[in-house]
Amino acid sequence: MPAPLPPLHHQPLTPPQPPMRLRAVALAVLVHVGLIGALVVGMNLKRPPEPVMEAELWSALPEQAAPAAPSEPEVAEPP
């Protein structure tokens, strides 16, 4: 009597499935993460910059000097 055949894990007329390779899956995940990252960066570069506001803070405001007082006109004495 011949030795029994090992059990088939696939259909008899279809080729066997190749074993899953961990390196191929890791590389595919890495490439997809890189593409998604490039897409996010590309979308952020298209966003217009927000307007910048600037304010000067002073501890004491400068005081303006008072205008010079008008001089009294000299009165000429009659001769």
PDB file of N, CA, C and O in Angstrom:
ATOM      1  N   MET A   1       0.844  -1.152   0.000  1.00  0.00           N
ATOM      2  CA  MET A   1       0.000   0.000   0.000  1.00  0.00           C
ATOM      3  C   MET A   1       0.906   1.235   0.000  1.00  0.00           C
ATOM      4  O   MET A   1       1.852   1.304   0.785  1.00  0.00           O
ATOM      5  N   PRO A   2       0.620   2.234  -0.891  1.00  0.00           N
ATOM      6  CA  PRO A   2       1.460   3.428  -0.963  1.00  0.00           C
ATOM      7  C   PRO A   2       1.230   4.332   0.246  1.00  0.00           C
ATOM      8  O   PRO A   2       0.200   4.254   0.916  1.00  0.00           O
ATOM      9  N   ALA A   3       2.220   5.193   0.507  1.00  0.00           N
ATOM     10  CA  ALA A   3       2.129   6.129   1.637  1.00  0.00           C
ATOM     11  C   ALA A   3       1.035   7.140   1.361  1.00  0.00           C
ATOM     12  O   ALA A   3       0.841   7.547   0.215  1.00  0.00           O
ATOM     13  N   PRO A   4       0.312   7.554   2.406  1.00  0.00           N
ATOM     14  CA  PRO A   4      -0.758   8.533   2.176  1.00  0.00           C
ATOM     15  C   PRO A   4      -0.172   9.886   1.769  1.00  0.00           C
ATOM     16  O   PRO A   4       0.910  10.268   2.215  1.00  0.00           O
ATOM     17  N   LEU A   5      -0.898  10.595   0.923  1.00  0.00           N
ATOM     18  CA  LEU A   5      -0.480  11.919   0.462  1.00  0.00           C
ATOM     19  C   LEU A   5      -0.736  12.955   1.559  1.00  0.00           C
ATOM     20  O   LEU A   5      -1.697  12.828   2.319  1.00  0.00           O
ATOM     21  N   PRO A   6       0.118  13.978   1.644  1.00  0.00           N
ATOM     22  CA  PRO A   6      -0.141  15.023   2.642  1.00  0.00           C
ATOM     23  C   PRO A   6      -1.410  15.785   2.266  1.00  0.00           C
ATOM     24  O   PRO A   6      -1.754  15.877   1.088  1.00  0.00           O
ATOM     25  N   PRO A   7      -2.101  16.327   3.261  1.00  0.00           N
ATOM     26  CA  PRO A   7      -3.339  17.056   2.947  1.00  0.00           C
ATOM     27  C   PRO A   7      -3.038  18.313   2.127  1.00  0.00           C
ATOM     28  O   PRO A   7      -2.020  18.976   2.324  1.00  0.00           O
ATOM     29  N   LEU A   8      -3.936  18.614   1.221  1.00  0.00           N
ATOM     30  CA  LEU A   8      -3.789  19.805   0.381  1.00  0.00           C
ATOM     31  C   LEU A   8      -4.380  21.010   1.110  1.00  0.00           C
ATOM     32  O   LEU A   8      -5.471  20.932   1.675  1.00  0.00           O
ATOM     33  N   HIS A   9      -3.654  22.116   1.090  1.00  0.00           N
ATOM     34  CA  HIS A   9      -4.149  23.346   1.721  1.00  0.00           C
ATOM     35  C   HIS A   9      -4.724  24.297   0.689  1.00  0.00           C
ATOM     36  O   HIS A   9      -5.096  25.420   1.026  1.00  0.00           O
ATOM     37  N   HIS A  10      -4.803  23.872  -0.551  1.00  0.00           N
ATOM     38  CA  HIS A  10      -5.368  24.687  -1.614  1.00  0.00           C
ATOM     39  C   HIS A  10      -6.143  23.778  -2.547  1.00  0.00           C
ATOM     40  O   HIS A  10      -6.079  22.552  -2.446  1.00  0.00           O
ATOM     41  N   GLN A  11      -6.862  24.386  -3.439  1.00  0.00           N
ATOM     42  CA  GLN A  11      -7.629  23.599  -4.405  1.00  0.00           C
ATOM     43  C   GLN A  11      -6.658  22.824  -5.287  1.00  0.00           C
ATOM     44  O   GLN A  11      -5.548  23.298  -5.533  1.00  0.00           O
ATOM     45  N   PRO A  12      -7.029  21.694  -5.750  1.00  0.00           N
ATOM     46  CA  PRO A  12      -6.091  20.867  -6.508  1.00  0.00           C
ATOM     47  C   PRO A  12      -5.624  21.491  -7.818  1.00  0.00           C
ATOM     48  O   PRO A  12      -4.504  21.208  -8.243  1.00  0.00           O
ATOM     49  N   LEU A  13      -6.414  22.315  -8.473  1.00  0.00           N
ATOM     50  CA  LEU A  13      -6.026  22.836  -9.777  1.00  0.00           C
ATOM     51  C   LEU A  13      -5.557  24.296  -9.733  1.00  0.00           C
ATOM     52  O   LEU A  13      -5.294  24.878 -10.784  1.00  0.00           O
ATOM     53  N   THR A  14      -5.450  24.884  -8.573  1.00  0.00           N
ATOM     54  CA  THR A  14      -4.965  26.262  -8.466  1.00  0.00           C
ATOM     55  C   THR A  14      -3.553  26.253  -7.891  1.00  0.00           C
ATOM     56  O   THR A  14      -3.205  25.365  -7.114  1.00  0.00           O
ATOM     57  N   PRO A  15      -2.742  27.234  -8.268  1.00  0.00           N
ATOM     58  CA  PRO A  15      -1.382  27.260  -7.725  1.00  0.00           C
ATOM     59  C   PRO A  15      -1.414  27.629  -6.242  1.00  0.00           C
ATOM     60  O   PRO A  15      -2.324  28.329  -5.797  1.00  0.00           O
ATOM     61  N   PRO A  16      -0.458  27.178  -5.502  1.00  0.00           N
ATOM     62  CA  PRO A  16      -0.440  27.506  -4.073  1.00  0.00           C
ATOM     63  C   PRO A  16      -0.177  29.000  -3.867  1.00  0.00           C
ATOM     64  O   PRO A  16       0.495  29.643  -4.673  1.00  0.00           O
ATOM     65  N   GLN A  17      -0.713  29.528  -2.787  1.00  0.00           N
ATOM     66  CA  GLN A  17      -0.513  30.941  -2.445  1.00  0.00           C
ATOM     67  C   GLN A  17       0.923  31.135  -1.971  1.00  0.00           C
ATOM     68  O   GLN A  17       1.433  30.328  -1.194  1.00  0.00           O
ATOM     69  N   PRO A  18       1.582  32.202  -2.433  1.00  0.00           N
ATOM     70  CA  PRO A  18       2.950  32.432  -1.956  1.00  0.00           C
ATOM     71  C   PRO A  18       2.916  32.825  -0.483  1.00  0.00           C
ATOM     72  O   PRO A  18       1.950  33.442  -0.033  1.00  0.00           O
ATOM     73  N   PRO A  19       3.936  32.484   0.259  1.00  0.00           N
ATOM     74  CA  PRO A  19       3.946  32.846   1.682  1.00  0.00           C
ATOM     75  C   PRO A  19       4.058  34.364   1.839  1.00  0.00           C
ATOM     76  O   PRO A  19       4.726  35.038   1.054  1.00  0.00           O
ATOM     77  N   MET A  20       3.387  34.884   2.872  1.00  0.00           N
ATOM     78  CA  MET A  20       3.414  36.330   3.105  1.00  0.00           C
ATOM     79  C   MET A  20       4.804  36.719   3.598  1.00  0.00           C
ATOM     80  O   MET A  20       5.339  36.110   4.525  1.00  0.00           O
ATOM     81  N   ARG A  21       5.362  37.706   2.988  1.00  0.00           N
ATOM     82  CA  ARG A  21       6.707  38.141   3.368  1.00  0.00           C
ATOM     83  C   ARG A  21       6.588  39.397   4.229  1.00  0.00           C
ATOM     84  O   ARG A  21       5.985  40.392   3.828  1.00  0.00           O
ATOM     85  N   LEU A  22       7.161  39.327   5.383  1.00  0.00           N
ATOM     86  CA  LEU A  22       7.074  40.429   6.345  1.00  0.00           C
ATOM     87  C   LEU A  22       7.771  41.674   5.821  1.00  0.00           C
ATOM     88  O   LEU A  22       7.298  42.787   6.055  1.00  0.00           O
ATOM     89  N   ARG A  23       8.870  41.511   5.126  1.00  0.00           N
ATOM     90  CA  ARG A  23       9.602  42.671   4.616  1.00  0.00           C
ATOM     91  C   ARG A  23       8.780  43.415   3.571  1.00  0.00           C
ATOM     92  O   ARG A  23       8.797  44.645   3.538  1.00  0.00           O
ATOM     93  N   ALA A  24       8.060  42.689   2.718  1.00  0.00           N
ATOM     94  CA  ALA A  24       7.237  43.331   1.693  1.00  0.00           C
ATOM     95  C   ALA A  24       6.093  44.117   2.328  1.00  0.00           C
ATOM     96  O   ALA A  24       5.777  45.222   1.888  1.00  0.00           O
ATOM     97  N   VAL A  25       5.484  43.557   3.345  1.00  0.00           N
ATOM     98  CA  VAL A  25       4.384  44.246   4.029  1.00  0.00           C
ATOM     99  C   VAL A  25       4.914  45.488   4.744  1.00  0.00           C
ATOM    100  O   VAL A  25       4.288  46.547   4.694  1.00  0.00           O
ATOM    101  N   ALA A  26       6.051  45.366   5.401  1.00  0.00           N
ATOM    102  CA  ALA A  26       6.625  46.515   6.107  1.00  0.00           C
ATOM    103  C   ALA A  26       6.996  47.622   5.126  1.00  0.00           C
ATOM    104  O   ALA A  26       6.783  48.799   5.414  1.00  0.00           O
ATOM    105  N   LEU A  27       7.542  47.259   3.983  1.00  0.00           N
ATOM    106  CA  LEU A  27       7.896  48.260   2.981  1.00  0.00           C
ATOM    107  C   LEU A  27       6.651  48.943   2.419  1.00  0.00           C
ATOM    108  O   LEU A  27       6.655  50.155   2.201  1.00  0.00           O
ATOM    109  N   ALA A  28       5.593  48.180   2.185  1.00  0.00           N
ATOM    110  CA  ALA A  28       4.347  48.770   1.683  1.00  0.00           C
ATOM    111  C   ALA A  28       3.762  49.753   2.693  1.00  0.00           C
ATOM    112  O   ALA A  28       3.293  50.827   2.315  1.00  0.00           O
ATOM    113  N   VAL A  29       3.788  49.393   3.968  1.00  0.00           N
ATOM    114  CA  VAL A  29       3.278  50.294   5.010  1.00  0.00           C
ATOM    115  C   VAL A  29       4.140  51.549   5.080  1.00  0.00           C
ATOM    116  O   VAL A  29       3.616  52.654   5.214  1.00  0.00           O
ATOM    117  N   LEU A  30       5.447  51.387   4.989  1.00  0.00           N
ATOM    118  CA  LEU A  30       6.354  52.532   5.034  1.00  0.00           C
ATOM    119  C   LEU A  30       6.119  53.479   3.862  1.00  0.00           C
ATOM    120  O   LEU A  30       6.116  54.696   4.046  1.00  0.00           O
ATOM    121  N   VAL A  31       5.923  52.948   2.679  1.00  0.00           N
ATOM    122  CA  VAL A  31       5.680  53.788   1.502  1.00  0.00           C
ATOM    123  C   VAL A  31       4.352  54.523   1.638  1.00  0.00           C
ATOM    124  O   VAL A  31       4.262  55.697   1.281  1.00  0.00           O
ATOM    125  N   HIS A  32       3.323  53.856   2.145  1.00  0.00           N
ATOM    126  CA  HIS A  32       2.029  54.521   2.312  1.00  0.00           C
ATOM    127  C   HIS A  32       2.116  55.641   3.351  1.00  0.00           C
ATOM    128  O   HIS A  32       1.532  56.708   3.160  1.00  0.00           O
ATOM    129  N   VAL A  33       2.832  55.410   4.434  1.00  0.00           N
ATOM    130  CA  VAL A  33       3.004  56.463   5.448  1.00  0.00           C
ATOM    131  C   VAL A  33       3.745  57.651   4.845  1.00  0.00           C
ATOM    132  O   VAL A  33       3.400  58.802   5.113  1.00  0.00           O
ATOM    133  N   GLY A  34       4.763  57.374   4.029  1.00  0.00           N
ATOM    134  CA  GLY A  34       5.496  58.459   3.371  1.00  0.00           C
ATOM    135  C   GLY A  34       4.622  59.249   2.415  1.00  0.00           C
ATOM    136  O   GLY A  34       4.715  60.475   2.358  1.00  0.00           O
ATOM    137  N   LEU A  35       3.778  58.566   1.666  1.00  0.00           N
ATOM    138  CA  LEU A  35       2.891  59.269   0.732  1.00  0.00           C
ATOM    139  C   LEU A  35       1.859  60.114   1.469  1.00  0.00           C
ATOM    140  O   LEU A  35       1.567  61.237   1.058  1.00  0.00           O
ATOM    141  N   ILE A  36       1.314  59.587   2.541  1.00  0.00           N
ATOM    142  CA  ILE A  36       0.340  60.362   3.321  1.00  0.00           C
ATOM    143  C   ILE A  36       1.030  61.571   3.957  1.00  0.00           C
ATOM    144  O   ILE A  36       0.453  62.658   4.006  1.00  0.00           O
ATOM    145  N   GLY A  37       2.249  61.389   4.440  1.00  0.00           N
ATOM    146  CA  GLY A  37       3.000  62.517   5.006  1.00  0.00           C
ATOM    147  C   GLY A  37       3.272  63.590   3.970  1.00  0.00           C
ATOM    148  O   GLY A  37       3.152  64.779   4.264  1.00  0.00           O
ATOM    149  N   ALA A  38       3.641  63.182   2.747  1.00  0.00           N
ATOM    150  CA  ALA A  38       3.882  64.157   1.679  1.00  0.00           C
ATOM    151  C   ALA A  38       2.596  64.890   1.323  1.00  0.00           C
ATOM    152  O   ALA A  38       2.629  66.084   1.025  1.00  0.00           O
ATOM    153  N   LEU A  39       1.474  64.199   1.348  1.00  0.00           N
ATOM    154  CA  LEU A  39       0.189  64.835   1.052  1.00  0.00           C
ATOM    155  C   LEU A  39      -0.154  65.875   2.112  1.00  0.00           C
ATOM    156  O   LEU A  39      -0.617  66.967   1.780  1.00  0.00           O
ATOM    157  N   VAL A  40       0.065  65.552   3.372  1.00  0.00           N
ATOM    158  CA  VAL A  40      -0.233  66.496   4.461  1.00  0.00           C
ATOM    159  C   VAL A  40       0.664  67.722   4.362  1.00  0.00           C
ATOM    160  O   VAL A  40       0.191  68.849   4.511  1.00  0.00           O
ATOM    161  N   VAL A  41       1.953  67.514   4.111  1.00  0.00           N
ATOM    162  CA  VAL A  41       2.882  68.645   3.988  1.00  0.00           C
ATOM    163  C   VAL A  41       2.499  69.502   2.790  1.00  0.00           C
ATOM    164  O   VAL A  41       2.541  70.730   2.876  1.00  0.00           O
ATOM    165  N   GLY A  42       2.130  68.885   1.680  1.00  0.00           N
ATOM    166  CA  GLY A  42       1.727  69.639   0.493  1.00  0.00           C
ATOM    167  C   GLY A  42       0.486  70.470   0.736  1.00  0.00           C
ATOM    168  O   GLY A  42       0.372  71.582   0.218  1.00  0.00           O
ATOM    169  N   MET A  43      -0.443  69.949   1.514  1.00  0.00           N
ATOM    170  CA  MET A  43      -1.659  70.712   1.804  1.00  0.00           C
ATOM    171  C   MET A  43      -1.352  71.873   2.739  1.00  0.00           C
ATOM    172  O   MET A  43      -1.955  72.939   2.610  1.00  0.00           O
ATOM    173  N   ASN A  44      -0.430  71.690   3.679  1.00  0.00           N
ATOM    174  CA  ASN A  44      -0.076  72.773   4.601  1.00  0.00           C
ATOM    175  C   ASN A  44       0.681  73.886   3.890  1.00  0.00           C
ATOM    176  O   ASN A  44       0.593  75.040   4.308  1.00  0.00           O
ATOM    177  N   LEU A  45       1.414  73.579   2.837  1.00  0.00           N
ATOM    178  CA  LEU A  45       2.152  74.610   2.111  1.00  0.00           C
ATOM    179  C   LEU A  45       1.217  75.501   1.301  1.00  0.00           C
ATOM    180  O   LEU A  45       1.576  76.636   0.988  1.00  0.00           O
ATOM    181  N   LYS A  46       0.032  75.015   0.956  1.00  0.00           N
ATOM    182  CA  LYS A  46      -0.906  75.814   0.170  1.00  0.00           C
ATOM    183  C   LYS A  46      -1.708  76.778   1.037  1.00  0.00           C
ATOM    184  O   LYS A  46      -2.346  77.690   0.511  1.00  0.00           O
ATOM    185  N   ARG A  47      -1.687  76.593   2.347  1.00  0.00           N
ATOM    186  CA  ARG A  47      -2.459  77.451   3.240  1.00  0.00           C
ATOM    187  C   ARG A  47      -1.815  78.829   3.284  1.00  0.00           C
ATOM    188  O   ARG A  47      -0.609  78.929   3.511  1.00  0.00           O
ATOM    189  N   PRO A  48      -2.590  79.906   3.072  1.00  0.00           N
ATOM    190  CA  PRO A  48      -1.992  81.252   3.126  1.00  0.00           C
ATOM    191  C   PRO A  48      -1.556  81.573   4.555  1.00  0.00           C
ATOM    192  O   PRO A  48      -2.194  81.137   5.513  1.00  0.00           O
ATOM    193  N   PRO A  49      -0.478  82.330   4.697  1.00  0.00           N
ATOM    194  CA  PRO A  49      -0.015  82.665   6.049  1.00  0.00           C
ATOM    195  C   PRO A  49      -1.004  83.594   6.743  1.00  0.00           C
ATOM    196  O   PRO A  49      -1.650  84.426   6.106  1.00  0.00           O
ATOM    197  N   GLU A  50      -1.107  83.439   8.036  1.00  0.00           N
ATOM    198  CA  GLU A  50      -2.016  84.280   8.802  1.00  0.00           C
ATOM    199  C   GLU A  50      -1.408  85.674   8.947  1.00  0.00           C
ATOM    200  O   GLU A  50      -0.191  85.803   9.076  1.00  0.00           O
ATOM    201  N   PRO A  51      -2.245  86.725   8.928  1.00  0.00           N
ATOM    202  CA  PRO A  51      -1.698  88.083   9.058  1.00  0.00           C
ATOM    203  C   PRO A  51      -1.055  88.273  10.436  1.00  0.00           C
ATOM    204  O   PRO A  51      -1.532  87.758  11.447  1.00  0.00           O
ATOM    205  N   VAL A  52       0.024  89.019  10.434  1.00  0.00           N
ATOM    206  CA  VAL A  52       0.775  89.247  11.668  1.00  0.00           C
ATOM    207  C   VAL A  52       0.412  90.622  12.211  1.00  0.00           C
ATOM    208  O   VAL A  52       0.358  91.595  11.459  1.00  0.00           O
ATOM    209  N   MET A  53       0.166  90.703  13.504  1.00  0.00           N
ATOM    210  CA  MET A  53      -0.129  91.984  14.146  1.00  0.00           C
ATOM    211  C   MET A  53       1.064  92.353  15.014  1.00  0.00           C
ATOM    212  O   MET A  53       1.677  91.496  15.650  1.00  0.00           O
ATOM    213  N   GLU A  54       1.381  93.638  15.030  1.00  0.00           N
ATOM    214  CA  GLU A  54       2.530  94.100  15.795  1.00  0.00           C
ATOM    215  C   GLU A  54       2.108  95.294  16.634  1.00  0.00           C
ATOM    216  O   GLU A  54       1.383  96.166  16.155  1.00  0.00           O
ATOM    217  N   ALA A  55       2.552  95.340  17.873  1.00  0.00           N
ATOM    218  CA  ALA A  55       2.241  96.459  18.761  1.00  0.00           C
ATOM    219  C   ALA A  55       3.502  96.828  19.533  1.00  0.00           C
ATOM    220  O   ALA A  55       4.272  95.961  19.946  1.00  0.00           O
ATOM    221  N   GLU A  56       3.697  98.137  19.721  1.00  0.00           N
ATOM    222  CA  GLU A  56       4.829  98.605  20.512  1.00  0.00           C
ATOM    223  C   GLU A  56       4.316  98.940  21.905  1.00  0.00           C
ATOM    224  O   GLU A  56       3.319  99.648  22.050  1.00  0.00           O
ATOM    225  N   LEU A  57       4.978  98.444  22.905  1.00  0.00           N
ATOM    226  CA  LEU A  57       4.596  98.713  24.283  1.00  0.00           C
ATOM    227  C   LEU A  57       5.629  99.651  24.886  1.00  0.00           C
ATOM    228  O   LEU A  57       6.828  99.369  24.856  1.00  0.00           O
ATOM    229  N   TRP A  58       5.157 100.773  25.436  1.00  0.00           N
ATOM    230  CA  TRP A  58       6.048 101.761  26.028  1.00  0.00           C
ATOM    231  C   TRP A  58       5.760 101.830  27.516  1.00  0.00           C
ATOM    232  O   TRP A  58       4.612 101.716  27.944  1.00  0.00           O
ATOM    233  N   SER A  59       6.807 102.015  28.294  1.00  0.00           N
ATOM    234  CA  SER A  59       6.585 102.135  29.733  1.00  0.00           C
ATOM    235  C   SER A  59       6.119 103.546  30.093  1.00  0.00           C
ATOM    236  O   SER A  59       5.345 103.710  31.036  1.00  0.00           O
ATOM    237  N   ALA A  60       6.575 104.570  29.361  1.00  0.00           N
ATOM    238  CA  ALA A  60       6.144 105.952  29.614  1.00  0.00           C
ATOM    239  C   ALA A  60       6.032 106.661  28.271  1.00  0.00           C
ATOM    240  O   ALA A  60       6.915 106.558  27.419  1.00  0.00           O
ATOM    241  N   LEU A  61       4.942 107.373  28.102  1.00  0.00           N
ATOM    242  CA  LEU A  61       4.752 108.099  26.854  1.00  0.00           C
ATOM    243  C   LEU A  61       5.591 109.377  26.880  1.00  0.00           C
ATOM    244  O   LEU A  61       5.698 110.013  27.928  1.00  0.00           O
ATOM    245  N   PRO A  62       6.176 109.757  25.772  1.00  0.00           N
ATOM    246  CA  PRO A  62       6.955 111.005  25.757  1.00  0.00           C
ATOM    247  C   PRO A  62       6.018 112.208  25.874  1.00  0.00           C
ATOM    248  O   PRO A  62       4.910 112.208  25.339  1.00  0.00           O
ATOM    249  N   GLU A  63       6.488 113.226  26.584  1.00  0.00           N
ATOM    250  CA  GLU A  63       5.682 114.440  26.749  1.00  0.00           C
ATOM    251  C   GLU A  63       6.171 115.485  25.768  1.00  0.00           C
ATOM    252  O   GLU A  63       7.372 115.658  25.559  1.00  0.00           O
ATOM    253  N   GLN A  64       5.215 116.180  25.170  1.00  0.00           N
ATOM    254  CA  GLN A  64       5.587 117.243  24.238  1.00  0.00           C
ATOM    255  C   GLN A  64       5.937 118.494  25.049  1.00  0.00           C
ATOM    256  O   GLN A  64       5.303 118.796  26.060  1.00  0.00           O
ATOM    257  N   ALA A  65       6.948 119.202  24.584  1.00  0.00           N
ATOM    258  CA  ALA A  65       7.337 120.447  25.252  1.00  0.00           C
ATOM    259  C   ALA A  65       6.287 121.514  24.941  1.00  0.00           C
ATOM    260  O   ALA A  65       5.733 121.571  23.844  1.00  0.00           O
ATOM    261  N   ALA A  66       6.037 122.346  25.933  1.00  0.00           N
ATOM    262  CA  ALA A  66       5.069 123.423  25.738  1.00  0.00           C
ATOM    263  C   ALA A  66       5.663 124.447  24.781  1.00  0.00           C
ATOM    264  O   ALA A  66       6.873 124.673  24.787  1.00  0.00           O
ATOM    265  N   PRO A  67       4.821 125.068  23.960  1.00  0.00           N
ATOM    266  CA  PRO A  67       5.361 126.076  23.043  1.00  0.00           C
ATOM    267  C   PRO A  67       5.915 127.274  23.837  1.00  0.00           C
ATOM    268  O   PRO A  67       5.437 127.591  24.927  1.00  0.00           O
ATOM    269  N   ALA A  68       6.912 127.912  23.273  1.00  0.00           N
ATOM    270  CA  ALA A  68       7.540 129.057  23.946  1.00  0.00           C
ATOM    271  C   ALA A  68       6.518 130.186  24.085  1.00  0.00           C
ATOM    272  O   ALA A  68       5.714 130.440  23.188  1.00  0.00           O
ATOM    273  N   ALA A  69       6.574 130.846  25.229  1.00  0.00           N
ATOM    274  CA  ALA A  69       5.638 131.944  25.480  1.00  0.00           C
ATOM    275  C   ALA A  69       5.995 133.117  24.571  1.00  0.00           C
ATOM    276  O   ALA A  69       7.175 133.409  24.371  1.00  0.00           O
ATOM    277  N   PRO A  70       4.992 133.789  24.022  1.00  0.00           N
ATOM    278  CA  PRO A  70       5.301 134.930  23.155  1.00  0.00           C
ATOM    279  C   PRO A  70       5.939 136.048  23.981  1.00  0.00           C
ATOM    280  O   PRO A  70       5.515 136.331  25.102  1.00  0.00           O
ATOM    281  N   SER A  71       6.948 136.666  23.414  1.00  0.00           N
ATOM    282  CA  SER A  71       7.639 137.737  24.144  1.00  0.00           C
ATOM    283  C   SER A  71       6.783 139.006  24.095  1.00  0.00           C
ATOM    284  O   SER A  71       6.054 139.261  23.136  1.00  0.00           O
ATOM    285  N   GLU A  72       6.901 139.774  25.149  1.00  0.00           N
ATOM    286  CA  GLU A  72       6.138 141.025  25.233  1.00  0.00           C
ATOM    287  C   GLU A  72       6.717 142.006  24.223  1.00  0.00           C
ATOM    288  O   GLU A  72       7.931 142.202  24.180  1.00  0.00           O
ATOM    289  N   PRO A  73       5.879 142.615  23.423  1.00  0.00           N
ATOM    290  CA  PRO A  73       6.430 143.604  22.485  1.00  0.00           C
ATOM    291  C   PRO A  73       6.970 144.813  23.259  1.00  0.00           C
ATOM    292  O   PRO A  73       6.362 145.287  24.219  1.00  0.00           O
ATOM    293  N   GLU A  74       8.096 145.275  22.820  1.00  0.00           N
ATOM    294  CA  GLU A  74       8.687 146.430  23.501  1.00  0.00           C
ATOM    295  C   GLU A  74       7.907 147.688  23.113  1.00  0.00           C
ATOM    296  O   GLU A  74       7.627 147.952  21.944  1.00  0.00           O
ATOM    297  N   VAL A  75       7.589 148.412  24.110  1.00  0.00           N
ATOM    298  CA  VAL A  75       6.839 149.647  23.877  1.00  0.00           C
ATOM    299  C   VAL A  75       7.860 150.774  23.717  1.00  0.00           C
ATOM    300  O   VAL A  75       8.707 150.997  24.582  1.00  0.00           O
ATOM    301  N   ALA A  76       7.760 151.449  22.635  1.00  0.00           N
ATOM    302  CA  ALA A  76       8.689 152.558  22.392  1.00  0.00           C
ATOM    303  C   ALA A  76       8.185 153.787  23.147  1.00  0.00           C
ATOM    304  O   ALA A  76       7.009 154.143  23.074  1.00  0.00           O
ATOM    305  N   GLU A  77       9.087 154.416  23.862  1.00  0.00           N
ATOM    306  CA  GLU A  77       8.680 155.598  24.608  1.00  0.00           C
ATOM    307  C   GLU A  77       8.631 156.792  23.658  1.00  0.00           C
ATOM    308  O   GLU A  77       9.522 156.970  22.827  1.00  0.00           O
ATOM    309  N   PRO A  78       7.606 157.589  23.782  1.00  0.00           N
ATOM    310  CA  PRO A  78       7.534 158.753  22.900  1.00  0.00           C
ATOM    311  C   PRO A  78       8.633 159.764  23.253  1.00  0.00           C
ATOM    312  O   PRO A  78       8.922 159.932  24.438  1.00  0.00           O
ATOM    313  N   PRO A  79       9.245 160.430  22.307  1.00  0.00           N
ATOM    314  CA  PRO A  79      10.315 161.415  22.602  1.00  0.00           C
ATOM    315  C   PRO A  79       9.812 162.711  23.131  1.00  0.00           C
ATOM    316  O   PRO A  79      10.602 163.611  23.415  1.00  0.00           O
TER     317      PRO A  79
END
